[in-house]
Amino acid sequence: MKHFSVTGMSCAACSARVEKAVKKVPGVTQVSVSLLTNSMQVEGEVETTEIIRAVTDAGYGASYRDNSPTGGNSTVVEQNRRTNQKKLEDSETTQLLRRLIVSLIMLLPLMYVSMGYGMWGWPVPTFLDGNYVAVGIYEMLLAILVMMVNRKFFVNGWKGVKHFAPNMDTLVALGSGASFLYSTYALFAMSSAVMNGDAAKVMECKESFYFESAAMIVTLITIGKTLESYSKGKTTNALKSLMELAPEQATILRRNSNVECEEFTENGENACHIPEEQEIVVSIEEVKIGDIFVVRPGEKIPVDGVVRFGTGAVDESALTGESIPVDKEPGAKVSAATINQSGYLRCEATRVGEDTTLSQIIRMVNDAAASKAPIAKTADKVSGIFVPVVLLIALITFGIWLLLGKDVAFSLSRAVSVLVISCPCALGLATPVAIMVGNGVGARNGVLFKNATALEETGKVRIVALDKTGTITEGKPRVTDIVPTEECEEEELLRVAFSLEQMSEHPLAKAIVEYGRERNLFEPEVDDFQAVIGNGLQGRRNGESLFAGNRAFLEEHGVNMDLIAEQAEALAAQGKTPLYFAKDTNLIGMIAVADRVKSDSAEAIRILKDDGLRVVMLTGDQEKTAQAIGKEAGVDRVVSGLLPEDKGRIVRELSEEGKVAMVGDGINDAPALTKADVGIAIGAGTDVAIDAADVVLVNSTLTDVAVAIRLSRKVLRNIRENLFWAFFYNVIGIPLAAGVYYPIFGWKLNPMFGAAAMSLSSFCVVMNALRLNLVRVRPEQSKKERNGENVLQPSGTFDKIEKNNSKETSTIACGSMKDNSIEKENQMEKTIGINGMMCHHCEAHMKKALEAIDGVENAVCNHETKEAVVSLSKEVSEEAFKAAVTDCGYEYLGLK
């Protein structure tokens, strides 16, 4: 896909014209033009110069914008980032505001004479008082100046006519120009009447002056354009904020090769005390893959990397929307633009430039904003013929009123009103502004839509299909049971299992290998190894054929499975996956592996069901295991025993009942993700799954599936509201301007009021789209906030406190100090003053240290009150508390 910047577009008719022109270029398969971002996306085998020529021939400007990955070239990326930032800067509003101020300065004296003197007799200079020709010349000169300041309407309008593609500027130019020309004709007629002494003709010509309308029309449209431009600038705030997150410098370690030391100790060490490495600050484009960079507390992480030394807490809210800092230790991944809140980190750069997570998010949001949703097609079709139809209506209006006996002034006023009240911009902006704002809201909440189609389709989903492993469950299965047959020892069963599974990449195989290594097993690899996807493994060792897999796979190879059938069923009923092992045709045992359901999966599925969605779990597990996990998670339906290609088939079957969203994270989910109406990938999943998906959940949490669907529904509703307003406005406004209601109600519209209505229509559409910034797509969180609960509690830091030694429990986080109703019998409580805790991470750190003290049953910490309340089962010395606090790096303030 090629990306272009397009200049000269002023309304939806312009974007439709550009799109139509580029579609005619041979080799172009798809075109999407965005009026909001003044950009264009083109797919197909075609030269860039051909596309630019087509846009230029249509009367607009175009330039190629290279958005392709740069392979880690940070310099190119930094240049692209700065270029894109410059393009997003709202320079148009400043230019329009300057035009508006100059227009108003000249319009006010014009309106004073035209309205104040002409209608209400306000005082004017003596050379104008009673001299209607001088008044006309005065008004004409000021009108010319206002029109010159706003000559862009006339220039663009003429270009549109010249290329047989009239646009909004054409309507404005015709409306204003017709008023001016007719007024000029009336002025000359007045001069002739004055010379002939015809007073009645002079007064008739005076009533035909519309110079103020000509100037007021372009000024009011400029007001609307200024408001619209300012509001449109607000819609790109999310994208601009993402770009501003990118750090400009990095502190990296470089070997100190500038200084040589000739003194050494007896052990051969450097006696000059010159460090082998030194920290240097470089611009972000100088960081390369493999560089070691240093991040201190409060600093931004410059590029994606892996922690090699140190520990800390990193605030990833800028990328994920999650406010709780994430603990990092050696081996943990870090992302560019996240903030190290505490601890010293040394990290190795793994992805730089366009490959960083931040750059990918920016590119995804940008591409989505520039793409076009299917719902916009109707508006695009209307916009393409809108201006010619309006011109025809204005001409018919003028002719009909003349035929009905009205004078030229009345007929012209009705025709001009039709021209200036008609607004194709509202139609053109109805969809893209909502898409842009919706993508920004999604990015802030860790939900990325790859294109506008994905954003629209997600809201129409009725069925959510969830992959089990890694999506509903943790994706890290563990060995739970080892069941050898009577003819085989447990040790031998483990050796056979280890030798086969160590050659497999399957998550269940890794669980067995990990368990074997814990038991210090080191078996040679088998010969003739073969993995049968979705079934099992086979190989040879010491002349024997070894098999591992599900029941059907071993039965195919003649193995009798009845020996441990009952035990296998019992384990499967507990949600465990039994893996069978055999030598030749002899069953030697079974190893059960279990993958725990994620802590938030059941809640996420409940939310989806509350939103009226059906939830289906797809898995390759046998039925009883799958049913047990499905019951624990709370899904509506479980489909088990599936191969990767089967998941795609099931998704197609489900799509007959309604639109389906497939959620997965693995390579085996890719076929189903592409076949679903909407593919949703977990951010922590494989690159293949993310590439195949339409929506990416950065947080890697299942609750964000509901967030994506809710947000999409809100955006769809907003788009429908915008389209309704845009169509309703024109359906009501054009007949009113044409004077349809004049014979019945006596209603007629002054062209100036028509221009004001037109200028406000687009502004209203954009402002309505900006309301999306206020929507709450996490209603559960909002509900907790209303109930006064602490919604910033990190998972995994909860304490279960018994109520008066009963079985009933209450959950209290380390960040919540108030628990006035719960006390443990036979326990003492002490309150410790602690200075230095700054966040929930600090609280968790302090809590862990206090509970490590012998005699401390529970500790509840609060960084805001600078206290820790500890529950004791026996006396603990104050020195023990003080040591725990100071060892954590905080200041001990004593017992309260």
N, C-alpha and C positions, 0 to 999 in steps of 0.2 A: 504494500500500500504506500502511495506517495502522498505527501502532505504539502499544501500550498497555502500561502497567505494571499487573500484577495482584497483589493482596495477599490473604492468607488461605489460599493453597495450601500443603498440607503433604505431599502424596504424589501419585503418578501418577494415582490415582483422582480427585483434585481437578482436575488439569489436563485429564483426559479429560472431566470434568463441565463445566468452563468451555468447552472446545472444542465439546462437544455443544450447549450452550446458545446459543453465538454462531452456530453453523451454522444454527440454526432461524430466525435473524433474516432477513426477506426482503431480498434484494439481496446477501447475503454469498455469495461464490463460493468462498473458501478461507480457512481459519483454521489458524494454527499457534501452539500455546501451549507455552512453555518453562518447565518446573519449575525448571530450573537458574538462569535469569536472571530468573524471575518476570515474564516479558514475553509479549506476544501480538502477532502480526502478522495483519492482516485485509485481505483484498482484496475489492473489490466496491463498488457504488454504494449506500452506506448512510450514514446520519447517525451521527456519533460518539456522540451521546446515546443512540441506540437500542442500540448495542453495549454501552455502559456500563450501561444499564438491564438488559440481558440477563445480564451478569455479576453485577450486584447481586442480581437476582432468584434467581440460582443460589446465593447465599449468600456471595459473595466481593466484593472491592472492585476497582475499575478506575479508571485515570486516563489521559487521552490524552497521548501523548508525541510532540512534533513533531520528527521526524527528517528532514524535507524540506529540500532545499538552500535556503539563504537568500539566494542571489544575491550573495554577497560581503559580506553584512551582518555585520561582525566582532562587533558588540556582541551580537547574537542568538546567534551561534556560541559566543562566550565564555560566555554564560549557559547554553547547552545543554551545553557541555563541563563546566562546573562542576557542573551538575545531574546529568549522567551519572556524573561522578566520585563524587559523593556517593552515588548509587545503588549504585555498585560497592564502596563502602566496606563492610567486613565488620562491620557493627554487630550483626548477628544473633548471631554467635559470642559477642560480649561479653555480650549479654543472656542467652543460654543458659548461659554459664559462671557468671554471677551466680546464675541459678536453680539450677544444679547444686550450687554451693558451699553455698547455703542448704539445699538438699534433703539433702545429705550430712551437714551439721551436725546435722540432726534425725533422719536415718536411723540414724546410728551408735548413739545411746543406745537406739533402738528395737530394732536388731538385737542389741545387747548383752543386753537383757532377754529377747528372743524366742529367740535362738539360744544365747547364752552361759549364761544362767540356766536357760532351759527345757530345754536339751539336755545341758549340761555342768556345771551347778550352780555357775556363777560367782556370787560374792557380790553381793547387792543390798541396798538400804536395808531396814530392818526392816519398814516399812509394806507392802513388797511380798513379803517372804519368807514363803511359804506362803499368802499371800492371793491366790488366782488371779483373783478378781473384780477386785481392785485392779490386778493385772498386766494384765488385759484392758482395763480403762479406760485405764491408762497407755499401752498399745500403740495403742488406738483414738485417743486424743488426738494422739499423735505422727503417726500415719498420716494423720489429718485435716489436720494442718499441712503435711505433705509433699504431700498431694494438693491443698491450697489453693495452695501455691507453684506447682504444675504444673497449675493449673486450666485452662490453655489447651487441654489434651487434651480435657477434658470439655466446654468451651465449643464448640470446633470440632467435636467429635464430635456434640454435640447439633444444631448447625447442619446438619451433613450429614444426620442422620436427619430433621430438620424439612423439608429440601428433597428428601427421598427420594434422597439421594446420599451414602450412608455412605462414609467414608474411613478412612485409617489411624488417625486420632485416635479414630474411632468404635470401632475394635477395641481400642485401648489403654484407652479409657474404660470399655468394657464389661468387659474383663478385670480391670482394677483395681477398678472399681465392684462387680462381682460378688463378688470376693474380700472386699471391705470389707463389703458387705451381709450376706453369709453369716456372716462373723466377728461382725458386730454381732448377728445372730440367735442365734449360739452364745453370745455374752456374756449376753444376756437369759435364754437357757435355763439357763446356768450359775447366774445369780442366783436363778432359781426353784429350781434343784436345791439350792443352798446353804440356802435358806430351808426346804426340805423335808428337809434332812439327807441327801440322796442323794449319797454320796461317789463312787459309780461313775459317775453321770451327770455329776458335776463334772469328773472326769478325761476322760470322753468329750468333753465340750464343750471342755475345754482343748486337746485334740488337733485341734479344728476351727477354731482361731484362724489366720486367714490375713492378719492386719493387716500383718505384715512383708512378705508377698507384694504386697499392694495398694500399699504405699509403695515397695517395691523395684522393681516393674514400671515405674512412672512415672519413677523415678530412673534406672534403667538405660536406658530409652528416651531420657531427656534426655541421658545420656552419649553415646549413639549419635548423637543429633541434633547435639550439640556437635561431635563428631569429624567428622560429615558436613558441617556448616556450615563448619568450619575448612578441610576439604579442598576444598569447593566454592569457597571464597574463593580458594584457590590456583589453581583452574582459570581464573580471570579475571585472573590476574597479567599475562598478555600484553597484554590490553586495557587494564588499568590503566597498564601501563608505556608503552603508546603514548600514552595521554592525558597522562601526566606529561611526555612529551617536549615538548609544546607550550610554547614560550617565552611569558612573560607580558609582556615589554616589548620595545620596539624603539627603536633610535637612528635617527632620520630627519633629513633635511636640510630646513630651512624657510628661506625668504627672510627676511632680517633687515630688517623694516619698522618696527621700534621706534625706531631711531636714524637721524637725518638728518645728513648731512655737507654743509657749505656751502663747504668748501675743496677746490679741485681743482688738479691739476698743469697744466703748459702743454699736456699732451696730453689734458686733460679727464678724467684718471683721478682716482679717489677718493684724496685726500691725507690722510684721517683714518685710513687703514689699518683701516677697519671692514669685516669680511667681509660680502659680499652674502648668504651663506648661513651658518647656524649649526646645529650639531647639538643636537637636543633629544631627551630620552628620553620616550617616550609608552607608554601601555599598548597591548597588542596590538590591542585592539578599535578603536583610533583610526587604525590604518594603513589607507590607502585605495589602491585601484588607481592606479598612476601615481606614487605617492610614491617618493622616492629614500631608501633606507635604507643605513646603514653597518654593516659587520661587520668587527670586528678579530679577530686571532688568538685562539682559545679561546672565541669567542662563538658562540651559536646563531644560525642564520639564522631570522628571525622569520616570514616568509611566503614563498610561492613568488615567484620573480622572475627577472630576467635581469641578468647582470653588465654594467654600463656602463663601469666603470673599475676597473683593478687586476687582479692575478692572485693566485691562492692555491690551496691544496689543501684540499678539503672532505671530511670524513669523513661518508659517507652510509650507514654500517653500520646505523644505527637504522632506516632505511627499506628498505634493500636486502639487508642481511646481509653485504655485501661489506666486508671490513676494510681494503682498500687505499684510501687517500685519492684523490679524483678531482681532477685539475688543472682549474682554472677560469680562463677568460680572457674578455675582453669578447665578449658574444654568447652565452656559455654560460648554461644554465638552472641555477638553484639551487632547492632545496626547503626548506620550513619544517622546523625541528627538526634539520637536519643541522648539523654543527659545522665552522667554519672553523679549520683547524689552523695555517695559515700564510698570510701575505699580508694586504693591506688591500683590501677589496672595497666598491665602491659599486654597489648594485643597484637596479633599478626593479621595484617590486611589480607583479606581473601577476595573481596569484590570492591572494585573502585569504579569511578566514573559512572557510565550509564548502567552498569551492572548492579549498583547498590539497590537495596530495597527501596530507599527513598526515591531514587530516580525512576524505578519501575512503577511506583505508585503514581508519581507525577505524570509519567507517560500514559498510564492507564486512565487517569482522571481526564487528562487533556484529550486523549483519543475519544473517550466516551462523550465528552462535551461537544466535540466536533462532529460526531456521528448523528444520524437522524433516526428518530423513532418511527415505527410504522404508523402510529396514530397521527403523525404530522402529514401523511400523504394527502389526506383530504384537503387540509389547509393549503398545501403546496399547489394542488390542482386549481383551487379557487384563486390563489394569489397569482397564478400564471395568466389568468384571463380577467382578473379583477379590474385593472386599470383601463383596458380597452372597453369593457362593459360600462364602467363609470363614465368614460368620455361619451359613449353613445347615449347613456341616460341623460347626461347634461345637455347634449345637443337636442335630444327629443324634448326635454323639459323646456328649453328656450323656444323651440318651435311651437309646442302646444300652447304655451301662454300667449305667444303672439297671435296664434289662430283664434284664441279665446277672447282677443280684443284688448289684452293688456299692452302697455307701452313697452318700449325697448328696455328702459331702466328696470321695470319690475321683472320682466322676463330674464334679463341678464343677471339680476340679483339672485333669482332662483337657480339659474344654471351655475353661477359661481359658488353658491352655497353647496350644491351637489358636489362640485369639484373638491372643495376644501374640507368637507366633512368626512369624505370617504377615506378610510384608513386601512391600507393593506398591511401596514407594519404590525398592527395588533395581531393579525392572523399569523404573520411570519414569526413573531416572537413568542406566541402562546406556548409552543412546545419547547424550543431550545432553552429558554430561561429557566423553565421548571426542571429540565434535564440537568442543566449546569448546577443549579442550587442543590438538587437532589443528590448529585454526585459528590458535591462538597460535604453535605451532611453525612453521606455514607462514608466518605474518607475519614471524617472526624470520629466516626463510630466503628472504624475498622472493617468496613464493608466496601469492597471495590467492584464496581460494575465495569466490565470491559467496553461496553458500548451502550448506546441508547436503547437498542432493541432488548438487551438483557434487562435493563432497568424497567422497561415497560412490561416484558413478559413475566418477570418475577412476581409482579402484583396479581397476575391472573392464575397463579398456581393454585391447584386444589388438592394435589397429592404430593407428599414429600417422601421420597425413597431414600433411606439411609443405609449406607454401607455399615457393616458392624465393626470390623476391626479398624481401630484408629479413629473412628468417627463417633460411634456410640461408646465403644470401649477404649481403654487407654492405648491399646496397640502394643502393649508390652506383656505378653503372656508369661506365666510362670508355671513351673512344674509343681503339681499339687499331690499327685498319687503315682506310685510305681507298683504295678501289679504283675509279677512274673507268674508263669504257669508252674505246675508242680515239677515239670521236667527241666526247669531252667532256674538258675540262681539270679538274684537281683543284680549282682555285679555284672554277669554276662549280658543280661538284658540291656543294662546301661552302656556296655561296651559296643554292642551291636547298634544301638540307637545313636550313640555318639559318632561312630565311624561313618554312618550314613548321613546323619543330619548336619554334620560339619561342612558338607559340601553343598548344602542348600541355603538359599537366601530367604526362605519363608520365615515369617515371624515365629511360628510354632517351633520350627527347627532351631532358631536362635535361642529359644527358651531352654530347649534340651541341651544345647551345646553349653550355654551359660551354666546350667546346673551341673553338667559333667565336669566343667573346669573347676567349679567349686569343690567337686569331689576329687580333684587332681587326676582326672582322666586325660590321657594323651594317646589316642589310638591312631594308627596309620589310616590314610584314606583308602576307600574301597576301589576296586578296579571296575571298569565298564559301568561307571556311574551313569544313571539316567533319571531325569526328573520328568514325571508325567504330570503336567500342570493340572491342578485341581483334584488329583487323585493320590499321588504318593511318589516314593523313591524306590530305586532298586539298584543293586550292584553286586559285586562278587568279592569274597574274601576267603582265602585259604580253600579255594575250590567250591565254596558254598555260595548259593544265591541268597542274598539278603533282601528283604522287602520291608517297607515302612509306608504306612498310609491309612486311608480309611477302610471301612469294612468291605465295601464293594471292590476296591482295588485288590485286596488280599484274596478275596473269594475268586476273583478272575484268575488268580494264579494257583487255584486249587487248595487254598488253606481253609481248614475247618475252623470256623469262628465261634462255635457253640460253647467252647470251654469257659469263656469268661463273658458270655453274652449278658447274663444278669448283672454282673458287676459293672459292665460298660453302660447298661441302661441306667443303673443307679447313679453313676457319675454324671452321665449326660443330663439326667433330671436335675442335677445340682448346678447346671450351667457350665460344666467342664467338658472339654473336648478330648475324647479318648483317641490316642494314636496307637495303632496296632503294629507289631513287629513279628517277623517270621524268618526262619531259616529253611530254605527250600520250600517244602509244603507244610512245615511244622510251626504252629503258633508258639512263640516263646514268651509272649506277654503284652502288656499294654501300659502306656504311660499317659496319664491324664494331665492336660494343660489347661489353665484357666486364664482368661483375660478379663480383668475387672472392669465393670461399667464405670465410666467417668462420673465424677461427683455431681456434675451439672447436667448430665444427659437426661435423667428422669424429669427434672424441672423444665429443661428445654423442650422436651417432647410434650409435656403437659401444656406449656404455653402454645405450642403449635396446634394442639388439639383444641384448646380454648379459642383459638383464632379460626376455627372451623375447618382445619386441614386434616386430611387422613394421613397417618404416618405408617409407612411400611418399612420393615427391616429386611435387607437382602444380605445373605451370607452363604458361604460355602460349607458351614458347619452342618452336622447332621441334625435332624429335626428336633430331637429332645433337648440337645444343648442349646440350639437356637431359640426354642420356645421358652426355656428357662431364662435366658438373657432378655428376650423380648418381653417377658412378663415383668422382669425386674425394671426394665426401662420404661414400660408402659405403652408400647407401640400397639397400633390397631391390628396389624397383620404381620406375620413372619413368613418369609419365603426362604427356605433352607436348601442346602445341597446344590448350590449354584456354581457353575464354572464362570470365568470372566465373560465369555460370550453369552452365557445364559442371562446375565444381569441386563444386558442390552435388550434381549428379547422380552424380559419381564417389564422393563421400562416402556417398551413399545405397547405391550398389552395394557399396562396401566394408563397409558395416554389416551386409550379409547374411552376411559371413564372421566377424563378431565386432564388439564395441563399438569405435567409432572416436573418436579424439581428433583434432580439426583444429587445427593451430597456424598462425596467421597474424598479419599486422600491418597490412594495408591495407584500404581501403574495399572493394576487389574481393574480399576474403576474407570479408566479413560474411555473404553467403548461405551459404557452406560452414560457417562457424562456427556458425550457427544450426541447420543441418541435421545437424551431427555430434552424436553422443551427448554429447560434451564439447567445448566450444569453448575453446581456450586462446589468449589474446592476448598478444603481446609488449608490455611496458609502454611502450616507446618508439613504439608504433604509433599509428594514428589513433584518435580518440575513437569513431568508428563501430565499429571492430573491437573495442575494449575494451568498449563497451556491448553488443555482440552476444555476447561470450564469457562462459563460465561461470567461467573461471580466468584470472587476470591475473598475468603474470610481471614483477615490478617491476624485476628486474635486466636485463631485455631480453636474456638469454642463453639459448641453446637447452638448455644442460645442466640448467636448472631444470625442463624438462619431465619429466626423469627424477626429479627431486626431488619434484615434485607427485605423480607416479604412485606412487612409493615411499611417500611420506607417507600417501597415501590408502589404500594397501594395509595399512600399519601400523595406521591408524585402524580400518579395517574388521575387521581381526583382533582388535583390542582390543574393539570393540563386540560381536563374536561371543563373546569370552571373558566379557564382562560379562553378556550375555544368558544364556549357558550357566550362569554362576554363580547368577544371579537365579532362573532356572527350576529348576535343580538343587537349590538351597537349599530352595525351597518344596516341591518334589516329595518330598524326603527328610524335611524338617523337620515338615511338617504330619502325615503318618502317625505319625511318632515322638511328636509331641505328643498325638495322639489316642489313643495307647496301642495301635496296631495290632500292635506287636512285643511287647507285654506278655505275651500268652498263650504266645508261642513262646520268647522270650529273657528275659522278666521285666523288660524295659526300660520305664521310665516317666520322664517329663520333668517336673521341678519347674517351675512357671510362671516362677520367677525366672530359671532358666537359659534358658527360652524367650525371655524379654524381653532377656536379654543377647545371645542369638544374633541376635535381630531388630535390636538396636541396632548390631551389628557388620556385618551384611550390607550395608547401604548404604555404610558406611565402607569396606569391602573393595572395593566396586565403584568408588567414587571414587578410592581409592588406586591401583587397577589402571589407571584412566584417566590418572592423573598420571605413570605410568611412561612415557607417550609423550614427556614432556619429556626423557627420557634417550636416545631413539632417535636414531640417526645416519642421516640421509637422504642424506648425501653420503659414501658408502662409499669412493669413490676418494680423497677428501681424507683420510679417516681412515687409509687404507692408506699414504698418503704420510707421514702423521704417525708411523705405527708404524715406517716405514723410516728415520725421522730426517731426512726432507727438509724444506726450507723451503717450507711451503704458502702463505706470505703474499707470494710473489713476484709483483709486478705484471707482467701481460703486456706485451710490447713492450720490456722492459729486459734482455733476454737477450743474452749475447755468445756467439758461436761461436768456440771456440778449437781450432785444429788440433792433433792429436796427432802430434808429431814429423813435421810436414809431410806427413802422410798425408791421405787424403780423409775419414777417419773424424772426426766432430766430437763434441764434448761440450757440453752446454748448462749455463751457470753464470749465476746471477742476481747482480745487484749486491749483494743482501743476503747472499750466501753467501761467506765468506772462505776456506773450506777447499777447496783443490784441489791436494793434495800430489802427485798423480800426473801432472799435466799441466804441461809446460813447453815453451815455444817455443824452438827452436834459434836461436842467434845473437841472443837478446834478453836485455836486462837488466831486472831488477826492482828497484824501490825502494818502500819503505814510508813513507808520509807520515802524521804524526800530525795529526788534525783534531778540533777541539772544536766542538760546536754542532749536529751532525747529530742529529735526533731520530726520524726515521722513514724508511721506504723512499722516500718522496717526496724527502726530503733527499738520500738516497744517489743517486737517479737524477739530481737536480739537480747534485750534485758530480761525478758520473761524466761527465756531458755536458761540464762545464767543463774537466775534466782531459783528456778525449780530444780537446778542441779545440786542445790544445797541440801544436805541431809536434814530432814524434818520439815522442809517446805513442800506442801502438797499442791499448792496452786499460787500463781502470781498473776495479778491483773494490773497492767501498766497503762499510764496515760501521759503522753508527752505534753498535752496542753496544761494539765494541772501539775506536771512535774512530780508525779507520785507513782508509787507502786504499792498495791495492797496485797500482802502475802498471807495465805492461810497456812497455819502451822499445826503439825501433829505432835510436836514436842518443842521444847525451848531451843532457840537458836541464838547464838551470841551476836551482838551487834558487829563485832569484828568480821564475822563471816559475811554479813550483809555488805559491809563497807568494802571488803576485798572483792566481792562479786561485782559491785558497781564500778569500782576503780579499774578492775581488770577489763571491763567492757569499754573503758575509755570515757566514762561519765563522772560527774562530780557528785560525791556523796554528801547530802545535806542533813543527814541524821534521821532518827526515828521521830515520828510525830505522835 
